[in-house]
Amino acid sequence: MLGALSDRVGRRPVLLISILGSAFGYFLFGWAGSLWVLFLSRIIDGLTGGNISTAQAYIADMSRPEDRAKNFGLIGAAFGLGFLLGPAIGGALSKISLQAPAFGAGIVSLATLSRRWCFCRSRCRRGAPEGGVPGARSGSAAQIVGPLRRPMLRWLLPGFFMLSLAMSGLQSNFAVYTLNRYGLTPPQNGWILCGWARCRW
């Protein structure tokens, strides 16, 4: 939905607002003193932080055709670097407090926001992207259900959803499991996840 919105209003405002939303969600997560505030912080970041489609559209808009593959590869490299360094940095910050990793992520988000504010040019493409659902409004049910009617995507998309759900479940429950089973601390879990990410990427 953020990608479709950026087609109408431009990439830059969507990217800036989504990064700001992520920063607010992280700071709220670190500040939270109750379970409902923790959930609220994740909901805010979930609604605003899903900007990968907008970032990819921005790169496609701004890259020369011969440079697009290389620039999309840089996105993959950035993801891999984040998976590798994120747990290690979070584990190190957890020695300060359990809230410190969340505040650290919020500070990184604000630094990203300031950089995007200075260097990100806006680009707005009118009309539905190629391969989109004809006549579907941004965020409409047709836009969501339409791809499931295509035979090639009917089983691929649910499979990808289950894969993402399983991966999220691993990351969400890993620290709880290792604490109860082995008594591992947050820094130890951070280094284990860092090693797992290194093997994966």
C-alpha positions as CSV (number, residue, x, y, z in Angstrom):
1,M,0.0,0.0,0.0
2,L,2.9,2.4,0.7
3,G,4.3,1.6,-2.7
4,A,1.0,2.3,-4.4
5,L,0.7,5.6,-2.4
6,S,4.1,6.7,-3.5
7,D,2.9,6.3,-7.1
8,R,0.5,9.1,-6.4
9,V,2.3,11.5,-4.0
10,G,5.9,10.7,-4.7
11,R,8.6,8.5,-3.3
12,R,10.2,11.1,-1.0
13,P,7.3,12.0,1.3
14,V,6.3,8.3,1.7
15,L,9.9,7.3,2.6
16,L,10.3,10.2,5.0
17,I,7.0,9.5,6.8
18,S,7.7,5.8,7.0
19,I,11.1,6.3,8.5
20,L,9.8,8.8,11.0
21,G,7.1,6.3,11.9
22,S,9.7,3.6,12.5
23,A,11.7,5.9,14.7
24,F,8.7,6.8,16.8
25,G,7.8,3.1,17.0
26,Y,11.3,2.2,18.3
27,F,11.4,5.0,20.8
28,L,7.9,4.0,22.1
29,F,9.1,0.4,22.3
30,G,12.0,1.4,24.5
31,W,9.9,3.7,26.6
32,A,6.9,1.3,27.1
33,G,6.1,0.3,30.6
34,S,3.1,-2.0,29.8
35,L,2.3,-4.8,27.3
36,W,-0.3,-2.8,25.4
37,V,2.2,0.0,24.7
38,L,4.7,-2.6,23.4
39,F,2.0,-3.9,21.0
40,L,1.1,-0.4,20.0
41,S,4.8,0.4,19.2
42,R,5.0,-2.6,16.9
43,I,1.7,-1.8,15.2
44,I,3.0,1.7,14.5
45,D,6.2,0.4,13.1
46,G,4.4,-2.3,11.1
47,L,2.1,0.2,9.5
48,T,4.8,2.7,8.6
49,G,8.0,0.6,8.3
50,G,7.0,-1.6,5.3
51,N,8.6,0.7,2.8
52,I,10.7,-1.8,0.9
53,S,8.4,-1.5,-2.2
54,T,8.8,2.3,-2.1
55,A,12.5,2.1,-1.8
56,Q,12.7,-0.3,-4.7
57,A,10.5,1.9,-6.8
58,Y,12.7,4.9,-6.0
59,I,15.8,3.0,-7.0
60,A,14.1,1.9,-10.2
61,D,13.1,5.5,-11.0
62,M,16.4,7.0,-10.3
63,S,18.7,4.4,-11.7
64,R,19.9,4.2,-15.3
65,P,18.7,0.9,-16.9
66,E,22.3,-0.5,-16.9
67,D,22.7,0.3,-13.2
68,R,19.4,-1.1,-11.9
69,A,20.6,-4.6,-11.3
70,K,23.6,-3.4,-9.4
71,N,21.6,-0.9,-7.3
72,F,19.0,-3.6,-6.4
73,G,21.9,-5.8,-5.4
74,L,23.0,-3.1,-3.0
75,I,19.5,-3.4,-1.3
76,G,20.1,-7.1,-0.8
77,A,23.6,-6.4,0.6
78,A,22.2,-3.8,3.0
79,F,19.7,-6.4,4.2
80,G,22.4,-8.9,4.7
81,L,24.6,-6.4,6.6
82,G,21.7,-5.5,8.8
83,F,20.9,-9.1,9.7
84,L,24.6,-9.6,10.5
85,L,25.4,-6.6,12.5
86,G,22.0,-5.8,14.0
87,P,21.9,-8.7,16.6
88,A,25.5,-8.1,17.6
89,I,24.9,-4.4,18.1
90,G,21.6,-5.0,19.9
91,G,23.3,-7.6,22.2
92,A,26.1,-5.2,23.0
93,L,23.6,-2.4,23.8
94,S,21.6,-4.7,26.0
95,K,24.5,-4.6,28.5
96,I,23.4,-1.0,29.2
97,S,19.7,-1.9,29.6
98,L,17.1,-3.9,27.8
99,Q,15.6,-0.7,26.5
100,A,18.9,0.5,24.9
101,P,18.6,-1.6,21.7
102,A,15.2,0.0,21.0
103,F,16.5,3.5,21.6
104,G,19.6,2.7,19.5
105,A,17.3,1.6,16.6
106,G,15.3,4.8,17.0
107,I,18.5,6.9,16.8
108,V,19.6,5.0,13.6
109,S,16.2,5.7,12.1
110,L,16.5,9.4,12.8
111,A,20.0,9.5,11.3
112,T,18.5,7.7,8.2
113,L,15.7,10.3,8.1
114,S,18.1,13.2,8.2
115,R,20.1,11.7,5.3
116,R,17.0,11.0,3.3
117,W,15.8,14.6,3.9
118,C,18.9,16.0,2.5
119,F,19.7,13.7,-0.4
120,C,16.4,12.0,-1.5
121,R,14.8,13.5,-4.5
122,S,11.1,13.0,-5.1
123,R,9.8,11.0,-8.0
124,C,6.1,10.3,-8.7
125,R,4.9,8.0,-11.4
126,R,1.3,8.4,-12.4
127,G,-1.0,5.4,-13.1
128,A,-0.9,1.8,-12.1
129,P,2.5,0.1,-12.3
130,E,3.0,-2.4,-15.1
131,G,1.4,-5.7,-14.1
132,G,-0.9,-4.1,-11.6
133,V,-4.5,-4.9,-11.1
134,P,-6.5,-2.8,-13.6
135,G,-9.0,-0.5,-11.9
136,A,-7.8,-1.3,-8.4
137,R,-7.5,1.6,-6.0
138,S,-4.5,1.9,-3.7
139,G,-5.2,-0.4,-0.7
140,S,-8.4,-1.7,-2.1
141,A,-9.5,-5.4,-1.7
142,A,-9.1,-5.9,-5.5
143,Q,-5.4,-4.9,-5.2
144,I,-4.9,-7.5,-2.4
145,V,-7.1,-10.3,-3.7
146,G,-6.4,-9.8,-7.4
147,P,-2.9,-11.5,-7.5
148,L,-4.3,-14.6,-5.8
149,R,-6.5,-15.1,-8.8
150,R,-3.4,-15.6,-11.0
151,P,-2.5,-19.3,-11.3
152,M,1.2,-18.7,-11.0
153,L,0.8,-16.7,-7.8
154,R,-2.1,-18.6,-6.2
155,W,0.2,-21.0,-4.3
156,L,3.4,-19.0,-4.4
157,L,2.1,-16.1,-2.3
158,P,0.6,-18.2,0.5
159,G,3.9,-20.3,0.6
160,F,5.9,-17.1,0.9
161,F,3.6,-15.9,3.7
162,M,4.2,-19.2,5.6
163,L,7.9,-18.9,5.1
164,S,7.9,-15.4,6.4
165,L,5.7,-16.4,9.3
166,A,8.0,-19.2,10.3
167,M,11.1,-17.0,10.1
168,S,9.4,-14.3,12.2
169,G,8.4,-17.0,14.7
170,L,12.0,-18.2,15.0
171,Q,13.3,-14.7,15.6
172,S,10.5,-13.8,18.0
173,N,10.8,-16.9,20.2
174,F,14.5,-17.7,20.0
175,A,15.5,-15.5,22.9
176,V,12.6,-16.8,25.1
177,Y,13.6,-20.4,24.3
178,T,17.3,-20.0,24.9
179,L,16.6,-18.1,28.2
180,N,14.3,-20.8,29.6
181,R,16.3,-23.8,28.2
182,Y,19.9,-22.6,28.5
183,G,19.8,-19.4,30.6
184,L,21.4,-17.4,27.8
185,T,21.6,-13.6,28.2
186,P,20.6,-11.0,25.6
187,P,24.3,-10.4,24.5
188,Q,24.8,-14.1,24.1
189,N,21.7,-14.4,22.0
190,G,22.9,-11.5,19.9
191,W,26.1,-13.2,19.0
192,I,24.3,-16.5,18.2
193,L,21.9,-14.6,15.9
194,C,24.8,-12.8,14.3
195,G,26.5,-16.1,13.6
196,W,23.3,-17.5,12.2
197,A,22.9,-14.5,9.9
198,R,26.5,-14.9,8.7
199,C,25.8,-18.6,7.8
200,R,22.5,-17.6,6.1
201,W,23.9,-14.8,4.0
